[in-house]
Amino acid sequence: MEPHDVSDYTGYLIRRAQQAHVAAWQREVSAEVTSVQFGVLNVLAGTPGASQQHLVERLDLDRSTIADIVARLERRGLIERIRDGADKRRNVLHLTPLGETELAALLPRVARVDEVLTAGLTGEDAATLRRILTALLDSPSVQALR
C-alpha cells in the first residue's frame, strides 16, 4: 500500500483550517470569548428572547453544550435568562447591556478573522469557499453524522 499525501483528504484540510481559525481568533478577537460564545451573543442580538432550543438549532450544537455556554455567559453578565411569560416552564434569553457592549466590540474583530483567513483568496473564491463548506455541511451524509 502506497502512502497518500495527507492534503488529499478533505478532513485533514478542514482540521488545518480549524487550527488556523482558532489561532486567528485568539490573536484577533479574544482568548476569553470563544467563537461559539460569540455565535450565541450574535444570535441573541438578532433574536432577543430566543430559547436555548433555538440556539441549539441555529448554531447546530447539542443541548448540553448550549446549556454550559449559556451558564458561562450568564455568570459573566453578558446574557440573562428570564422566565417566559407565556410558558412558565421555559426560559428566554436576552443580551444584557454589558453583552450588547461586548458584542459591539467583538464584531469588527470577528470580521478581521474572516479577512485574515481569506486574505489569499479573491472575493469570488472566498464566496465559493463559503458556498462549498455550506453545501458540505448540508449534505445528507454529513447531516446523518449529527
Sequence and secondary structure as in RCSB ss.txt:
>XXXX:A:sequence
MEPHDVSDYTGYLIRRAQQAHVAAWQREVSAEVTSVQFGVLNVLAGTPGASQQHLVERLDLDRSTIADIVARLER
RGLIERIRDGADKRRNVLHLTPLGETELAALLPRVARVDEVLTAGLTGEDAATLRRILTALLDSPSVQALR
>XXXX:A:secstr
     GGGSHHHHHHHHHHHHHHHHHHHT SSS HHHHHHHHHHHHSTTB HHHHHHHHT  HHHHHHHHHHHHH
TTSEEEEE SS TT EEEEE HHHHHHHHHHHHHHHHHHHHHHTTS HHHHHHHHHHHHHHHHSHHHHTT 
